[in-house]
Amino acid sequence: MSQPPSPEESRAPLRDDEIRASTIGELAPLTGRISIMDYDAAWPRRYRREAARLRATLRARALRVEHVGSTSVPGLAAKPIIDILLVVADSSDEAAYAPDMEAAGYVLRIREPHWYEHRVLKGPDTNINLHVFSLGCPEIERMVVFRDWLRQDEGDRAVYEATKRGLAERDWKYVQNYADAKTEIVESIMTRALAWAKGSGAAERG
């Protein structure tokens, strides 16, 4: 397994050639604006259905499954794509989990060996981004703490939504460019989220 990047390197914006290198299959540019929708109470239900399928597919190999991203935060507008965190023993060991997932209809779309051996799969019948990381990866805590902070802090939730809606009004070549444009506000919120988690013990509870 490759050495993970330092935190300050981990979220650097990707160049077009880096996006292409990480993408498995066709890389399709955006043909319109990013769609941000008001919160939908159906999103948690879609997550629960997908989580059950993941656990049934991988059984003990699914060490942790979490609903993350904006669709996991009640009241927060989001792209209507369910982000799911899947923790396995070693995300770089695709042979240990990918064949069974592909047999269940999942498709591997992103491979990022340089960034915590991150993998992203798409679902068989639900619009999801399934983020796969190895047990112990620091990005796991960041994703969960960011979610938990936004669930309970109305001010940062409003700021994050306004930023996303503003960025969605701009034209982007790839979805990744839009995601990278959120880095500054995400890191600003993350600073407060991690301080809150440390003070409340949320990070230790996992």
N, C-alpha and C positions, 0 to 999 in steps of 0.2 A: 504494500500500500504506500502511495507516495506521501511525502511530508506535507502536511497541510500548510497553507499560507498563513502569514501573520494577519491579525485582524485588520490592520490598515491596508493590506493588499487585497483583502478578500472581496471587496465590493467595488473595485475599480471598473469604470464603464468599459464595455467590450467594443472593440473595433469590429467593422463588418466582417473582416477575415476571421476573427476569433469566433464570432457568432456562427459563421458558416462551418468552421472547424468543429464546433461543439454539437452541431445539429446532425442528426441521423435522418437520412431521407431528404426530401425536398424542403428547401428553405423558401417559404413564400412571403414576399413583402406584403405589408398592409395595403389594402385597397380602399380603406376609408378611415374614419376616426375611431379611436378607442371608445368602446361602449361602456359607460358607467351607469349602473342601474341602482335604484333605491333598494334598500335591504329587503330581501325576500325570505319569509319564514320557512320556505321550502328548502332553503340551502342546508340547514342542519340535517334535515331528513335525507337529503341526497348524500350527505357525508356519511350518515349512519349506515345507509344501504351499501355504500362503497366500502366502508370499513369492515363490515361483516363479510363482504366478498373477499377482501384482502386477507383477513384472518383465516377464512375457510381455505383459501388458496395456499397460503404459506404456513399456516399453523404456527408451530413454535419458532419458526424463522422470523416471523413478524414480532420483533421485540417490543415495538411501540408503534402505535398508530394514533395520530392526532389531527384534528381539524385545525388548520392554521390559515393565515392570510385574512383578507378583509371579509370574506364570506363567513368567517367564524366569529365575527364581532357583531352582536345584535345592534341594529340601528345604523350600521355603517354601510354607505353605498359602496358598490364594488363592481368589477367586471364579473359577469355571471359564470365564473369558472371556479370550481371548488378546489382549493389548495389543500393537499393532504401530505402530512409528514409520515414517512415510513422509515423506521429504524431497523436495520439488519446488522448482523455481526460485522460484515465487511462489504460495503457497497461496491468496491472495485471487483469483487468476486461475483461477476454477473452469472456465472454458471451455477451458483448456489441458489439463485432465486429467479432470474429472468426467464428461463425456459418454461417454468410452471406458470409464471404470470402471462407470458405470451400465449400459452395454451388456453388461458382463461380469457384471452381477448385484449390484454394490455399491449401497448406498443411503445418500445423504447425510442425516445425522440431526442434526448439531450444526454451527452456524456461529457463531463468536465473533470478530467483527472487532476487538473491544476487547482481546482477549488474544492477541497475536501472530498474528492472522488464523488462529486454530486452526480446523480442521475435523475432524469425526469421521464416519466412514462405517462402516456395518455390512456384513458379508460376505454372499455369496450362499448359502452352505451351512454355514458354520462360525461359531460365536459369537465374534466378534471386536469390538474397538474399534480402528479404524484411525485413528490420530492423524496429521494432515497439517500440517506446518510448512514454512515457507520456508527455503531455504538460508541459513545464518548466524544463525538464530534461537537465542538463548541457551538456550531450553528444551530444545533437542536435547541439548546437553552435559549438562544437569541430569538428564535422563531416563536417559541412558546411564551417567553416573557413578554415579547412585543404584543402578542395576542392578548395576554392576560391584562396587561397595562391598558390597552385600548378598550377592553371590556369595562374597565372601572373608572377611566379618566375621561370625562366628557369633553374637557378642553382640548386635549391632544387628539381625541377622536374627531372633533370638528375641524381642527387644523389639518389633519391628515386627509379628511374627505375633501375639503376645499382645495387642497393642493392637487389631489388626484383629478378633481373635476376640471381644474384649470389646465393641467397638463393634457388632459384628454381632448381639449379644444384645439390642440396643436397637431400638426401633421408629423408622423413618425414613419421611418422606413420599415422598422421591425418593432414588434412588441417589446423586445429586449431594450430598445432605445428608450421607450417610455418608462420601463422598469428602472433603468439606470438613472433617468432624470429624477426619480424619487429619492435617490440615495441621500441627498443632503437632509431632507426632512426626516427620512427614516432614521438616520444616524442621530439627529437631534432628539427625536422622541426616544430612541433606544437608550440614550444616555440616562434619561429620566426613568425609563422602564427598568434598567438594570440596577440603578440606585434604589428604586422602590423594592425590587425583588430581593436585593441584598438586605435591606432593612426589615422587610416583612418575613423573610425566610422562604419566599415563594420559590426561589431557585432551588433550594435544598429539597423542597417537597416534590419538585419535578412535575 
